[in-house]
């Protein structure tokens, strides 16, 4: 029985963190077998049945793509599988002596992960020497080839790529190895800015109406178990603004654009020096302000307690970064969570002097203001749709009814 990497990975790269059982150990149905770590969460993969852990195919620090085979179980009465008969996690057929095979034949012999890497990096597979079983090209072979190709113009052949020299002797410096979550975040951020042309538009929003409403209703929400934060209003206004520019709530793919009716908004939640996670409030368009506040209260509590599940961070169609809570006035560009098409940034709320017309006369007033920005994937939408969305978003915040 195969032990598979869960398919519900939302495209996020997973790494095998640790096996909780050793080959030969008896296991029970749903007993935790192995831990996987992504840039967002650590999850346990349970046993798919009763039996004996027969073999581990993806060991610690191996990349685990959705659907890949982590290992196998056997029944307690079955003999152990001979090592020589254990197939690779992605079994392929490779001729013993290939005679100038056609490109499509060679490509078909690659695992899905390798094919994606070859396409992403525009690699000539004929230039790669496979180190897998039977000379098969592995993902590690592709990564090594790409690293060597990038390093060749600036590094001597004997110099190891991607390894920085140590600090000079006597330097006052503390070197901290990257943890896997930070490395995964770095890779995702680099990928996003590489594939998507980021453009940011900035508006100002007056939070006077929101503050008045929150002051009046905060206690009632608390009595219902919900913390009424500004983020709840931001999510509600975001969902309403989608009506004037639906393509903002979309995902870009090479062959199509998927525009979603359900508005599933991810909310960036900082975990101090451990990075951040992005739990998702699903179907925001169906929720009342109280419903949104309840979901946010629950997700924020579990995020900071380390008890979020992968399901809590799947299926996002739009993201909000409330970076102002840590003092930032404005940030650009806020990097889009691929393959989404946009991300909203909300800066610090502060009192500023503004000019307002009252009875046909310009007046100087002090108002609670915030810079709000929408960073978009310019492949998906243009400036007109971006500004239309932001105009509607600001209008909703500034005209929020006191008892609405």
Wavefront OBJ file of the C-alpha trace (Angstrom):
o trace
v 0.000 0.000 0.000
v 1.460 3.331 -1.078
v 1.899 6.207 1.380
v 1.243 9.345 -0.668
v 1.991 13.033 -0.242
v -1.438 14.692 0.178
v -2.727 16.318 -2.993
v -4.074 19.297 -0.984
v -0.787 21.188 -1.066
v -2.079 24.273 -2.946
v 1.007 24.095 -5.137
v 3.266 24.783 -2.158
v 6.603 23.001 -2.111
v 6.814 20.423 0.688
v 9.921 18.889 2.262
v 10.099 15.659 4.230
v 10.902 16.857 7.717
v 11.106 13.553 9.629
v 9.849 9.986 9.589
v 8.129 8.980 12.814
v 8.544 5.243 12.155
v 11.396 3.107 10.880
v 11.121 0.357 8.248
v 9.914 -2.832 9.862
v 7.831 -1.035 12.492
v 4.155 -2.014 12.851
v 1.680 0.814 12.173
v -2.077 1.274 12.528
v -4.626 3.036 10.345
v -4.359 6.846 10.713
v -1.266 6.616 12.916
v 1.140 9.502 12.098
v 3.969 8.235 9.895
v 5.895 11.206 8.537
v 6.059 14.981 8.940
v 6.060 17.299 5.911
v 7.028 20.962 6.098
v 6.055 23.735 3.686
v 6.606 27.477 3.809
v 3.345 27.753 5.726
v 2.766 24.741 7.963
v 4.065 21.411 9.235
v 1.673 18.514 8.770
v 1.641 14.837 9.646
v 0.822 12.218 7.038
v -1.158 9.363 8.596
v -0.895 5.697 7.746
v -3.360 4.645 5.011
v -3.917 1.292 6.735
v -2.727 -1.340 9.206
v 0.530 -3.148 8.496
v 4.305 -2.867 8.546
v 6.284 0.097 7.231
v 8.110 -1.733 4.464
v 10.215 0.896 2.742
v 10.916 4.648 2.758
v 11.227 6.165 -0.720
v 11.450 9.880 0.162
v 13.724 10.399 3.138
v 14.457 13.463 5.288
v 14.947 16.734 3.324
v 13.629 15.230 0.078
v 11.182 17.332 -1.930
v 7.660 15.900 -1.695
v 5.384 16.911 -4.555
v 1.612 16.318 -4.244
v 0.797 12.693 -5.026
v 4.401 11.457 -4.770
v 5.015 8.131 -3.035
v 6.633 8.622 0.362
v 6.937 4.936 1.182
v 5.014 1.677 1.274
v 3.244 -0.560 3.762
v 2.969 -4.338 3.650
v 0.696 -6.644 5.548
v 2.065 -8.223 8.689
v 2.096 -11.641 7.015
v 3.843 -10.521 3.802
v 7.633 -10.735 3.407
v 9.654 -7.546 3.143
v 10.112 -6.244 -0.396
v 13.637 -6.931 -1.701
v 15.605 -3.741 -2.117
v 16.416 -4.633 -5.733
v 12.713 -4.778 -6.558
v 11.730 -1.463 -4.966
v 10.763 0.935 -7.777
v 11.428 4.656 -7.684
v 8.767 7.031 -6.351
v 8.074 8.006 -9.963
v 8.722 4.758 -11.918
v 9.750 5.207 -15.539
v 11.094 3.041 -18.326
v 14.534 3.937 -19.660
v 16.237 1.973 -22.479
v 19.473 0.305 -21.418
v 21.255 1.718 -24.492
v 19.364 4.715 -25.872
v 19.990 5.297 -29.571
v 19.289 8.980 -30.277
v 15.733 8.900 -28.854
v 13.257 11.464 -30.041
v 12.785 14.467 -27.718
v 9.185 13.598 -26.911
v 10.169 10.015 -25.998
v 12.851 11.207 -23.586
v 10.514 13.773 -22.058
v 7.853 11.129 -21.480
v 10.391 9.134 -19.445
v 10.751 11.968 -16.942
v 8.793 12.255 -13.700
v 6.210 15.083 -13.473
v 8.464 17.074 -11.113
v 11.396 16.809 -13.513
v 9.270 17.791 -16.524
v 8.070 20.902 -14.684
v 11.643 21.857 -13.765
v 12.875 21.285 -17.338
v 10.116 23.525 -18.697
v 10.541 26.205 -16.014
v 14.308 26.555 -16.514
v 14.361 25.903 -20.296
v 16.803 23.034 -19.886
v 18.191 20.866 -22.687
v 17.865 17.402 -21.183
v 20.495 16.075 -23.570
v 23.049 18.115 -21.607
v 22.193 16.414 -18.300
v 23.734 13.199 -17.062
v 21.127 11.271 -15.073
v 22.094 9.793 -11.711
v 18.846 7.966 -11.053
v 18.180 4.275 -11.498
v 19.073 3.179 -15.013
v 20.513 6.604 -15.798
v 17.181 8.352 -15.263
v 17.295 12.149 -14.893
v 16.134 13.225 -11.412
v 14.988 16.601 -10.096
v 18.318 16.916 -8.281
v 20.120 16.456 -11.614
v 18.111 19.303 -13.156
v 18.680 21.602 -10.152
v 22.409 20.898 -10.229
v 22.579 21.598 -13.959
v 20.702 24.900 -13.551
v 22.968 25.974 -10.684
v 26.115 25.126 -12.665
v 24.799 26.921 -15.746
v 24.084 30.074 -13.734
v 27.432 29.978 -11.947
v 29.598 29.248 -14.986
v 30.134 32.871 -16.198
v 31.303 34.174 -12.832
v 32.794 31.228 -10.965
v 35.717 28.976 -11.621
v 34.752 25.339 -12.287
v 36.353 24.226 -9.040
v 34.337 26.676 -6.957
v 31.192 25.250 -5.376
v 28.081 27.172 -6.530
v 25.804 28.920 -4.049
v 28.244 28.506 -1.143
v 29.379 31.852 0.246
v 32.844 32.141 1.796
v 32.886 32.314 5.596
v 33.177 35.694 7.313
v 36.783 36.892 7.741
v 38.544 35.879 10.915
v 37.757 38.212 13.792
v 34.604 39.600 12.186
v 31.850 40.500 14.642
v 29.105 38.495 12.952
v 26.656 35.763 13.860
v 25.855 33.324 11.031
v 22.404 31.740 11.236
v 21.609 28.866 8.836
v 18.374 29.295 6.898
v 15.580 27.096 8.206
v 13.401 25.233 5.710
v 10.409 27.532 6.166
v 12.493 30.625 5.415
v 14.045 28.959 2.362
v 10.618 27.931 1.072
v 9.279 31.474 1.574
v 12.295 32.867 -0.279
v 11.763 30.531 -3.214
v 8.059 31.388 -3.428
v 8.727 35.139 -3.311
v 11.421 34.927 -5.975
v 9.161 32.835 -8.190
v 6.317 35.335 -7.903
v 8.332 38.428 -8.854
v 10.020 36.460 -11.634
v 6.869 35.261 -13.400
v 4.432 38.121 -12.676
v 4.899 41.804 -13.602
v 3.936 43.577 -10.362
v 2.265 47.007 -10.549
v 1.027 48.910 -7.477
v -1.634 51.616 -7.213
v -2.054 53.660 -4.012
v -5.143 55.409 -2.613
v -5.932 57.038 0.731
v -8.838 55.890 2.888
v -10.582 57.800 5.675
v -11.439 55.397 8.504
v -13.769 57.784 10.376
v -16.940 55.845 9.541
v -15.303 52.505 10.388
v -14.053 53.794 13.754
v -17.503 55.124 14.642
v -19.155 51.822 13.771
v -16.516 49.769 15.602
v -16.788 51.887 18.751
v -20.547 51.382 18.813
v -20.568 47.618 18.149
v -17.298 46.221 19.505
v -18.771 45.142 22.837
v -21.699 43.360 21.211
v -19.320 41.444 18.911
v -17.160 40.502 21.893
v -20.236 39.111 23.653
v -20.633 36.804 20.624
v -17.016 35.652 20.924
v -15.695 37.774 18.051
v -12.943 40.367 18.155
v -14.106 43.180 15.854
v -10.875 44.278 14.160
v -10.329 46.659 11.269
v -9.360 43.602 9.224
v -12.956 42.376 9.313
v -14.116 45.587 7.636
v -11.274 45.339 5.118
v -12.320 41.822 4.104
v -15.973 42.833 3.794
v -15.086 45.865 1.638
v -12.743 43.764 -0.503
v -15.473 41.254 -1.278
v -17.905 44.014 -2.232
v -15.311 45.737 -4.457
v -14.915 42.535 -6.492
v -18.287 43.284 -8.086
v -16.817 46.170 -10.124
v -13.636 44.311 -11.159
v -14.203 40.524 -10.948
v -10.847 39.676 -12.561
v -9.079 40.825 -9.393
v -10.453 37.653 -7.769
v -8.694 35.255 -10.106
v -5.800 32.912 -10.686
v -3.477 33.098 -13.655
v -2.462 29.911 -15.488
v -0.379 29.618 -18.635
v -3.386 28.544 -20.700
v -6.256 30.414 -18.997
v -7.488 32.813 -16.314
v -9.817 31.356 -13.673
v -12.159 34.037 -12.280
v -13.793 32.842 -9.071
v -17.284 33.499 -7.802
v -16.300 32.513 -4.270
v -14.086 35.143 -2.671
v -11.609 33.308 -0.444
v -9.349 35.868 1.211
v -6.013 34.974 2.767
v -4.876 37.166 5.646
v -1.147 37.462 6.292
v -0.471 36.696 9.965
v 3.003 37.334 11.374
v 4.610 34.724 13.633
v 7.296 37.020 15.066
v 10.717 35.875 13.754
v 9.330 32.616 12.324
v 7.911 34.213 9.176
v 4.213 34.373 8.483
v 1.268 32.193 7.577
v -1.751 33.060 5.461
v -4.963 31.462 6.742
v -7.927 31.812 4.385
v -11.435 33.068 5.165
v -13.592 31.234 2.659
v -16.644 32.575 0.799
v -16.391 36.029 2.322
v -19.146 37.230 -0.011
v -21.610 35.032 1.918
v -20.602 36.211 5.402
v -21.901 39.059 7.543
v -19.453 41.324 9.347
v -19.997 39.212 12.470
v -19.343 36.034 10.490
v -16.092 37.453 9.122
v -15.002 38.613 12.606
v -15.718 35.165 14.057
v -13.664 33.417 11.396
v -10.766 35.852 11.800
v -10.784 35.474 15.581
v -10.565 31.694 15.289
v -7.922 31.634 12.539
v -5.699 34.230 14.215
v -5.818 32.384 17.541
v -4.901 29.064 15.928
v -2.204 30.633 13.733
v -0.389 32.041 16.738
v -0.920 28.801 18.630
v 0.586 26.740 15.828
v -2.554 24.638 15.305
v -3.560 25.638 11.774
v -4.092 22.783 9.334
v -3.294 22.739 5.595
v -7.041 23.035 4.937
v -7.037 26.424 6.702
v -4.633 27.822 4.082
v -5.989 26.346 0.857
v -8.027 27.756 -2.024
v -7.196 31.441 -1.540
v -8.226 33.702 -4.431
v -7.077 37.066 -2.995
v -4.816 38.160 -0.152
v -4.743 41.027 2.349
v -1.523 42.240 3.967
v -2.357 44.516 6.899
v 1.260 45.595 7.263
v 0.241 48.787 9.081
v -0.251 46.876 12.336
v 3.538 46.842 12.726
v 3.932 50.537 11.907
v 4.460 50.582 8.142
v 2.842 53.475 6.280
v 3.296 52.000 2.833
v 4.948 48.950 1.239
v 5.562 48.271 -2.441
v 5.367 45.951 -4.073
v 3.688 43.523 -1.730
v 4.452 40.223 -3.414
v 1.492 38.366 -4.885
v 0.769 34.827 -3.692
v 0.970 32.855 -6.917
v -1.120 31.980 -8.832
v -3.434 34.702 -7.454
v -3.709 37.945 -9.398
v -3.632 40.654 -6.719
v -2.876 41.522 -3.110
v -4.171 44.400 -0.976
v -1.876 46.314 1.352
v -3.187 48.417 4.246
v -0.808 50.844 5.935
v -0.705 52.275 9.429
v -3.788 54.208 10.529
v -2.772 57.688 11.662
v -4.311 61.136 12.056
v -3.504 63.429 9.130
v -4.548 66.885 8.020
v -6.841 66.737 4.974
v -8.940 69.208 3.022
v -12.704 68.585 2.946
v -15.341 70.679 1.254
v -18.202 71.644 3.594
v -21.083 73.673 2.183
v -19.003 74.648 -0.832
v -16.120 75.866 1.321
v -12.756 74.109 1.671
v -11.974 73.234 5.281
v -8.903 71.773 6.962
v -9.718 68.735 9.105
v -7.886 66.062 11.071
v -8.961 62.589 9.989
v -7.793 58.992 10.672
v -6.212 58.092 7.343
v -4.481 55.077 5.842
v -2.677 54.413 2.582
v -4.238 51.418 0.831
v -2.502 49.797 -2.111
v -3.458 47.165 -4.636
v -0.602 45.280 -6.267
v -1.739 43.458 -9.382
v -0.333 40.985 -11.871
v -0.247 43.141 -14.999
v -0.781 40.059 -17.149
v -4.278 39.848 -15.672
v -5.609 43.370 -15.261
v -4.615 46.890 -16.189
v -4.609 50.240 -14.385
v -8.263 50.980 -15.136
v -9.529 47.864 -13.371
v -7.053 48.357 -10.538
v -8.191 51.923 -9.858
v -11.846 50.983 -10.262
v -11.451 48.327 -7.575
v -9.610 50.657 -5.202
v -12.124 53.474 -5.734
v -14.983 51.188 -4.764
v -13.044 49.723 -1.829
v -12.336 53.181 -0.388
v -15.917 54.304 -0.994
v -17.262 51.362 1.023
v -14.974 52.091 3.976
v -15.692 55.812 3.999
v -19.498 55.447 3.762
v -19.946 52.556 6.189
v -23.321 53.094 7.948
v -23.179 53.512 11.689
v -25.584 50.616 12.279
v -24.791 48.661 9.100
l 1 2 3 4 5 6 7 8 9 10 11 12 13 14 15 16 17 18 19 20 21 22 23 24 25 26 27 28 29 30 31 32 33 34 35 36 37 38 39 40 41 42 43 44 45 46 47 48 49 50 51 52 53 54 55 56 57 58 59 60 61 62 63 64 65 66 67 68 69 70 71 72 73 74 75 76 77 78 79 80 81 82 83 84 85 86 87 88 89 90 91 92 93 94 95 96 97 98 99 100 101 102 103 104 105 106 107 108 109 110 111 112 113 114 115 116 117 118 119 120 121 122 123 124 125 126 127 128 129 130 131 132 133 134 135 136 137 138 139 140 141 142 143 144 145 146 147 148 149 150 151 152 153 154 155 156 157 158 159 160 161 162 163 164 165 166 167 168 169 170 171 172 173 174 175 176 177 178 179 180 181 182 183 184 185 186 187 188 189 190 191 192 193 194 195 196 197 198 199 200 201 202 203 204 205 206 207 208 209 210 211 212 213 214 215 216 217 218 219 220 221 222 223 224 225 226 227 228 229 230 231 232 233 234 235 236 237 238 239 240 241 242 243 244 245 246 247 248 249 250 251 252 253 254 255 256 257 258 259 260 261 262 263 264 265 266 267 268 269 270 271 272 273 274 275 276 277 278 279 280 281 282 283 284 285 286 287 288 289 290 291 292 293 294 295 296 297 298 299 300 301 302 303 304 305 306 307 308 309 310 311 312 313 314 315 316 317 318 319 320 321 322 323 324 325 326 327 328 329 330 331 332 333 334 335 336 337 338 339 340 341 342 343 344 345 346 347 348 349 350 351 352 353 354 355 356 357 358 359 360 361 362 363 364 365 366 367 368 369 370 371 372 373 374 375 376 377 378 379 380 381 382 383 384 385 386 387 388 389 390 391 392 393 394 395 396 397 398 399 400 401 402 403 404
